[in-house]
Amino acid sequence: MHEARHAGGEGGRYRRKPGRFAGDLDDPPGSGAAAEQPVKDARSRALPAEAVTPRRRALSPRRRALSPRRRALTPRRRALALAAALLLGTGDILAVVLAAACSGAATTTLCNSQTFSVSGGAYTIMNNEWGSSAPECISTDGNAGFTVVSSSIASATNGAPGGYPAIYKGCHWGACTPGSGFPIQVSSIHAGTVTTSWSTTQPGGSNVYNVAYDIWFNQTPTTSGQPNGAELMIWLNHNGHKHPAGAQVASNVSIGGHSYHVWFRHGRWNTVSYTMTTGATSVTNLDLRALVADAVSRGYVRSSWYLIDVEAGFEIWQGGTGLATNSFSVNVPGGG
C-alpha cells in the first residue's frame, strides 16, 4: 500500500531571476527520447473438454435414482468443503498482501518549491517551481530519483521556464547536503575528482523542456544565496524549440568523449551551456573535469573559484508530466 505525505519547504529560497532564457525560437526541435500482466487465478483455468460417449449419456436407473444421502452433503463433508474454500481464499488474500508489501514504498509528494532529503541525506530533491503558479508536483520513494506526476505549466517558450524540478548534491542557495565533498576549488579538480551518472525518462510529445545538469561555481567557498561565479549547464537533450541562454560560441566540440555545441551568456554571473549534439537519456560516469577545464580555457570560469553544487533536472516550459529521474549519483572522493 502506498502512503502519500507532503513535505514542507520554503518557496523563496529556490527562485531564480526571470529572463534567463530569452533566446530565439529558431532551434530545430530536439529529440525527445508496462501494461500490468493480468493475474491468473489457478482455480479459474478451464479444464479440457472431454467427448461424452453414449455410455456416459445413458445413466442407469440406479444412478438416476440417487438417494437423498448421496445428493446432499453430510455435515462432515460440508465442514471439510468450507475449510478448503477458506484455505484457498486465505491463500489468495495472503498472496495479494505479500505482493503489495514487496512492491509498495512510501511516496512523498512535493509541490511548489518543496524539498525532501533522500538516500539517507546524500541528496536533496526539490520541486523548484520558481517561474509559474500553475499546479505542478513531483513524487519520490526516498531513493535518488523522482517523477513529475502532474504539471499544468504553460509558460511562454521565448522566456524563462516555469520551474526546474531537480535532485542535487552540495549547497543550493545555502541549503547543503551533509558530507558532500563540496566545495572544491576549481584548481583542484582533476580527472576523477567529480563524476556523475544520471538516467532519465523523457515523454516527448507536445511537452517543452530540457534535460540538464546545473552546476554552480562561487567566488568564495560558501554562499547563502545566488552563487556569484558561474553556472555551467550540460544539456543531455531537449524537446521543443529551445536553446540555452546567450549566443552559440562553438559547435561540434569534442570534450571528454562527447560532442557539444557551446553557448555563453554574460550577466551578473556567467552562464556557459554545453548541449549534446546527439540527444541522450542517460550518462554514466561522466567526468566533469574536461568540461570545467574547457570553461576555464574560455575564460568563463576561474581557477580560484569553487564548485559548490551539482544538480540534475528538467527545465519545464510546457507540460512535463512523465519526466523522471530514474537514478542519479555524484561521486566525490572523500564525499558522501
DRENMI-315914 format. One record per residue (C-alpha): x, y, z; residue in one letter. Coordinates in steps of 0.2 Angstrom, whole numbers, plus 5000, padded with zeros to 4 digits. Each point is the difference from the previous one (the first is absolute). Example, Ala and Ser with C-alpha at 12.3 -4.5 7.8 and 13.67 -1.06 7.14 Angstrom:
2
506249785039A;500650174997S;
END
This chain:
336
500050005000M;500650174996H;500150135013E;500050184993A;500650155011R;500550174996H;501750085005A;500150195004G;501350124993G;500350184997E;499550074983G;501150164999G;501749915003R;499949914983Y;499450144988R;501150064986R;499950164991K;498850004986P;500750044982G;501449885000R;499349914985F;499650144987A;500749904986G;499250004982D;499049854995L;500949964984D;500849835007D;499449854992P;499049895012P;501049885010G;499849825001S;498949955014G;500649825006A;495149415035A;498549965000A;499749895015E;499949814997Q;498349935004P;500149895015V;499449834997K;499049915013D;500449825000A;498349955005R;499250084984S;501049904987R;498849914989A;500249814999L;500149924983P;498449944993A;499749824999E;499049904987A;498449935008V;499749834995T;498249924998P;500549895015R;500350165011R;498450084993R;498949855004A;500050005019L;499349845008S;498350015010P;501149975016R;501150154996R;498550114996R;499149955016A;501450065012L;499550005018S;499850165010P;501549965010R;501149994984R;499250164992R;500350115016A;501650035009L;500249935017T;500450125014P;501849935001R;500250024981R;499350185000R;501250055014A;501549934990L;499450094984A;499950165010L;501749985008A;500849974982A;499150154993A;500650115015L;501849944998L;500050044981L;499250175003G;501350045014T;501449954989G;499450124986D;499850145013I;501749965007L;500850004983A;499250184996V;500750065017V;501749934997L;500150084983A;499450175006A;501349995014A;501449954988C;499650134987S;499450155010G;501050145007A;499650165009A;499850144987T;500350195004T;499250134989T;500850174998L;499150154992C;500550184998N;501850025007S;499949865012Q;501649905004T;500449825007F;501649925005S;500249824992V;501349865001S;500450025018G;500350194998G;501349984985A;498850104988Y;498650125001T;498650004988I;499150174996M;498550044990N;500650174997N;498550084991E;500750175000W;499350084984G;498249945000S;498549995012S;499149864990A;499749835009P;501649894998E;500649865012C;501349875001I;500249845010S;501449905007T;500149835009D;501550065010G;501449944988N;501050114989A;498650034987G;498350084997F;498650014988T;499050154994V;498349935004V;499050154994S;500450174992S;498950144992S;501450114997I;499750104984A;501450145000S;500450094984A;501449914991T;501050164996N;500250045019G;500549925016A;499449825005P;498749975012G;501149905011G;501449885002Y;499649845010P;501749935004A;501149895012I;501650075006Y;501649975011K;500950155008G;499350175005C;498550084991H;499750185006W;500849955017G;499049845002A;501449865000C;500049815000T;501149945014P;501749924996G;499950044981S;501950034997G;499650184994F;500650144999P;501449954989I;501250144993Q;500049994981V;501949995000S;499849835009S;498949924988I;500949864991H;499549854991A;498849905011G;499850135013T;498150024996V;499149874990T;498149984997T;498749884993S;498250044996W;498649904992S;498450094994T;498349964992T;499550134987Q;498250014994P;500250104984G;498450054992G;499450185001S;500950035017N;501450134999V;501549975012Y;501849975001N;501049865009V;501450095008A;501350005013Y;500250175010D;501750015008I;500450165010W;501750095004F;500250135013N;501550125002Q;500149955019T;499849835008P;498250035006T;498550114997T;498250015007S;499350074984G;500350014981Q;501749944996P;501150144992N;501249904989G;499349904986A;498649884995E;500549864990L;498649904991M;500149844991I;498549964989W;499849824997L;498550034989N;498550124998H;498249994992N;499350144991G;500750164993H;501350045013K;501850055002H;501150065014P;500150185006A;501250124990G;500949964984A;500849854992Q;501950025001V;500549834994A;499349854991S;500449814999N;501450015013V;500649835007S;500250015019I;500349855010G;499349874987G;498450104996H;499650134987S;499350175005Y;499450174994H;500650135012V;498950155005W;500550155011F;499150145009R;500850145010H;499050075014G;500150025019R;500749834999W;500749914985N;498949864992T;500949884989V;499049864992S;500649844992Y;498649924989T;500349824994M;499949994981T;499149845001T;498749995013G;500249875014A;498949935014T;501449965012S;501850025003V;501249885010T;501550065010N;500150164991L;501650095006D;499750185003L;501850054999R;500150014981A;498550124999L;500650115014V;501750014992A;499250054984D;499050145009A;501650065008V;501050004984S;498650114993R;500150125014G;498249965007Y;500649925016V;501550055010R;501249885009S;499950095016S;498149975001W;499149865009Y;498849864993L;498650005013I;498649904993D;499549874987V;498249994995E;499049904987A;498250034994G;498850074987F;499750184996E;498150004995I;499250124989W;498449904996Q;499349845006G;501349885007G;499049875008T;500949834999G;501850075000L;501049905013A;501749985007T;500149815002N;501750015009S;501350135004F;501750005008S;501550125003V;501649935006N;501350115008V;501549915009P;499850035018G;498250054998G;498449915004G;
END
